[in-house]
Amino acid sequence: MPILAHLDLDAFFAAVEELENPELREKPLVVGGDPHGRGVVSTANYVARKYGIHSAMSAAEALRRCPQAVFVRPRHALYAQYSRAVWETIGELVPRAERTGLDEGYLDLGTVADDFVRARAAASAVQTSIRGTTSLTCSLGVASSKVVCKIASDRRKPGGITVVAPGREAGFLAPLPVRVLPGVGPRAEERLLRSGITTIGALAALSDGELRILLPGSIGPLLRDRARGIDPRDLELNPEQVSISAEDTFARDVSERESLHAELRRLAEIVADRLTRSELSGRTVTTKLRYADFSIRTRSTTLAAAVDDAVTIGDVACGLLDRGLRDRPGALRLVGVGVSSLSPFRQLTFDEQ
């Protein structure tokens, strides 16, 4: 039986903005468009949510509900850097994962746990590691299918873990509003509500005849199966998302360029060894920088040919570090090196040809 988890970073865009500017933590914060125009809320922190502000709401309505809210425009490049750090951390703990967005995805906990008790412990370890490496929090739902763990991850936000044991899927889903079931769009919800089908349990109980009338075509049986917790979908793995990386936190913040270069070259040797043992090489090299205030920056470059040797990886990583420090000077508490865009072969050097 599969043991899956859905991971959802809590108020991700807003959480990153709070890390970048800690003064925002106690204020109602809205990430989105212009509140004086036609902007839309991308996300809001939990202070703002107390005023009823939520994603996809018009920014003007958010301002009306909370005139003292702080509005910031989304910085997607910055969020992508934090997201990359999160998924690299996850990759160190759970080797098989499907990233479905910057702030969410599925984990195959069956690769690290053989029952649901150990799966909860693994989910907790993922939370702790993400918090330790990025200061971000996440919520997880653990279940035997994608649809159940997706819904479960939203039950105890922020920072919670919900485990739905085998055999309890239908009972867990039954009392929930039908709109929370993935696949139930506005039109399907309207048809169901008109017929008095307000809960997932009521949808699960529909007969074949009722289903054909309410939800004609193939969507009806699919949604009824999901309402019963039946979802045979496996994780969809994208090789482009896979990377091999190594990072280390300094005992004290370091600003000396020579020391930073030396550490990057040491990490490049670790990455090169992992690539060689995996019989892989990669074209994209990334350097990760975490500053004294815990903010994260990454710099990447894609090479003309895939590499797996420590010298080349180290040279590129050091150049990327220098570029990052030109953009934002400062002492670093952590550096990391990663190689992605992997291929199942080695790029031969001149001496090996």
N, C-alpha and C positions, 0 to 999 in steps of 0.2 A: 504493500500500500504506500502511495506517495506521502511524503511529509513535506509540505510546502509552506512558505511564509510569504506574505505580502508586506513589504516595508514601505512606509510613507514618512518622509521627513516632515516634521511638524512646522507648519506655517513657514515653509522653507525660504521664500524670498525675503519675508519680513525678518526671519531669524538671522539671515546673512547680513541684512542692513543693521540689525542690532549689534552684531559682532563687529562690524566696521565702525559703528558709532554707538558705543554703550549708552550714551545719554538718551537714546530712543527707547530703551527697554521699559521704562515706566510710563511711556506716553502711548496714546492710541496711534498706531502707525498703519498707514495704508500704502501699499505698493500698487501703483496703477497709473492711469491716465489723468489728464487735467480735470480737476473737479469743477472747473468753471466752463468746461466745454462738454464734449461728448465722450470723455474718458470712461474706462471701465476698471473696476477693482480687480487686480490680479490676485492679491492675497492681502490679508490683514493680520496683525499680531493678535494675541489673545486679549490684550487690553481693549483693542478696537472691537473685537467680536462681542464684548459685553454690551455694546451699543447696537447689536444686530447687524453689524457690517459683515459681509461675506463676499467670496469670490463671485465674479460675474455681475455683481450689483453695479449700477451706474455710479461713477465717482461723485456725481452731483448729489445723489441720494445719500451716499456715505457722508458727505460733508453736511448735509441737512441733519442727519442723525447725530453727528458728532462734530460740531463746528470747530472744536479745538484739536481735531485730528491733524497729524503731520502726514503730508502726502509726499511720496518720493517716486520718481520715475524708475521703472525696472532697469536693472543693469545686467542683462542676460549673459554677457561675457564673464562678468564676475561670478554670477551664480553657477555658470558652467565649470569654473575652476573649483569651487567648493564641492560641486557634485562629483567631479572627477576624483577629488580627494576622498569623498565618502565611498565611492564604488571601488577605489583601490583598497581602502581599508576592509571593505566587505570581502573582496577577493582574497585577502590574506586568511580569512576565517572560513568562508564558504566558497568552494571552487566552482560551483555551478550556479549561475544567476542570470536572470533576464532583466535588463534595465528597460523599463517602459517609458521613462521620462527623467528629467533632471532630478526629481524628488521622489521617485517611486520605482518599484520593481519587485520581482519575485525571486525568492531564494529556494534552492533545493536543499532543505535541511536534512533530507534523507542521506545526503553525502557525508554528514558529520554526526548524525544521531540515528539510532535504530529504534527509538520509540518516542512517544509524545512527551514523556517526562524529560528526557534528555534534549528534546527539541526546544522545550521552554528554556532550558539552561543555555542552549546555543543561541536562541533569540536574545536572551539577556546579555550574553557575551558580545553579540553584535552591537547592541545598544551601548554597552560600556565602551567598546572600542571606538565607535563613532563619536561618542561624547569626548573621549580622551584625545582623539586626533583632530577633531574639528570644532569641539564645543557645541555641536548641534545635537538636537534630540530627535528621536524617531519613534513611531508606533508600529507595532507588528501584529499581524493576525496569523495564526498558525493553524493549519487544517490539512485535510487530505486532497483538497481541490482548489483550483485558482479562484473560483467564484466565491467560495466560502471564506478563504483567507483574505481576499480583497475586502469583503464586507466587514470581516472581523477586525481588520486593522483600524477601522474608523470608530470602533466601539469605545475605546479608552484613550482618547487623545486629550492632552499630549502625553507622550512618554509611556504609554501603556503597552501591555502584551495581552492579547486575548487568544486563548487556545481552545479550539473546538475539537474535542476528542472524536475518534471514529465512531459512527453510529449516532452521533448527536447533531449532525449537520442540519437535518430537516427541522428538528426542534429548535435549534438556535435561530434559523431563518424565519420560522413561521410567524412570529408576532411582529416582524419588522414591516414598515411600509413598503408597498410594492415598488415604489419609485427608486429604492436603493438597490434593486437587483440590476446588475450590469446587463445591458441589452434592452431594458425597458425605457424607451424614449418617450417624449411628450405625447405622441399620438397613441402609442400602445397604452400608456398610463391613463389617458383620457378614456379610451374604450373600456379598460378594466374598471375604472372608477364608476363609469356610468352604469356598469352592470353589478356594482356593489362589491367588486373584488378590490379590497383596500390593502390586504396584507399578502405577504409572500406565501404564507400558509394556505390562504384561499386560492391563490394561483396554482399551487402545487396540487390541490384537491380537485381541480377541474377535470371533467371527463373528456374523452376524445371528441365527442360531439360538441360539447360546450366550447372546447378549445378551437375547433374548426370555425365556429361562428364568431367567436370573439377575436381570435388571432389567426386568420387564414394564412395558409402557406407554411413554409418550413420554420418560421420564427416561433410559432406557438409551441410545438414540441420541444424546441431548444430552450425556451424560457421556462417551461414547466419542469424540464430536467434540472435546470439551474435552481429553480425554486425548491427542488427536492435535494439540493446539494450535489447533484450529479454533473460533473464537468470533466471530461476525459482529456482536456488540453494539457499538453506538456509545456515545459519552458521552451521559448524560442530564443536560441542563442545566436548572437551576432558576433562573428569573429572579430569585427572591427572594434568591438568594445573590450576585447581581451587585451590585457597588458601584463607585463612582468616588471615589477618595480621593487625598490628597496628604499627605505628612509630611516633616519635616525634623529633623535632629539638630543641636543647638546645639554651637558650638565649646567652650563651657563650660556647666556646669549653671546653669539660670536659675530664680530664685525670684520675681523682680519681676513682679507681676501685669500691669502695664502692658505690659511686653515680651512676656509670654506672649499677651496679647490681640492685640497687634499682629501677632505671628507667625501666630496663628490666622486673623486677617482676611486676611493675605497668602495663606495656604493656601486660604482660602475662595474667593478670586478665581481661583486655579488650578482648583479643583474646579468652580466655576461656568462657567469657560471650557470645560472638558472636557465638561460637561453640555450646554452650548449647541451645541458642535461635533458632539456625538453626537445632538442633538435629543432629549434626555432630561430628565426632571425626577424628583425623588424625594421621598418623604415622611419618611424616617428619616434623621436627622442624628446622626453619631457623632463624639465627640472622643476621641482616643487620647492617653494620658499614659504616658511611660516615665520612671521615676524614676532617681536616680543609681545605685541598686543593680541596674538593668536590669529590675526588676519592672514589669509592665504593668498598667494599668487603663484601661477604656473606659467611657464614659457615653453613652447614646443616648436619643433621644426621637423619637417619631413624631408628625408634624404632621397637622393636619386636612386640609391640601391639599398637593399636591406643589409643590416650589419648585426654582428653578434660578438664583436671583440671589445674588450674592456677599454683599450686605448682610444678607439674612435668614439665609443659611447661617452667616455670621460671627457674627451676634448669638446664634443658637442655640448655636453651638460655644463661644462665650465663656461663656455661661451654664452649659453642661455642664462646662467646665473648672472654673469656680468651685465647682460641686457636687462634682466629683471631689476638689478640693483641700480642701474641707470634710471629706470622708470620710477623706482621707489627706493631710495637709499634707506638703510637702517640695519640694526643688528638682527640676526636670525636666531631663532630657537630650534629650528628644524630645517633640514634640507632632504630632498629625495630625488631619485632618478628613476625614470620609467621608460620602457620601450613598448610601443604598440604598433598597430598595422602589421601584425605578425604573419609570417609565412612558414609553412612546414618544411623549410629547407634552409641551408646555410649559404651565405654569400661568401664564396671562396676568396681568400686574399691572393695576391700575386704569387707569393711563395708556395701556396698550396696547389696552384694550377699546373 
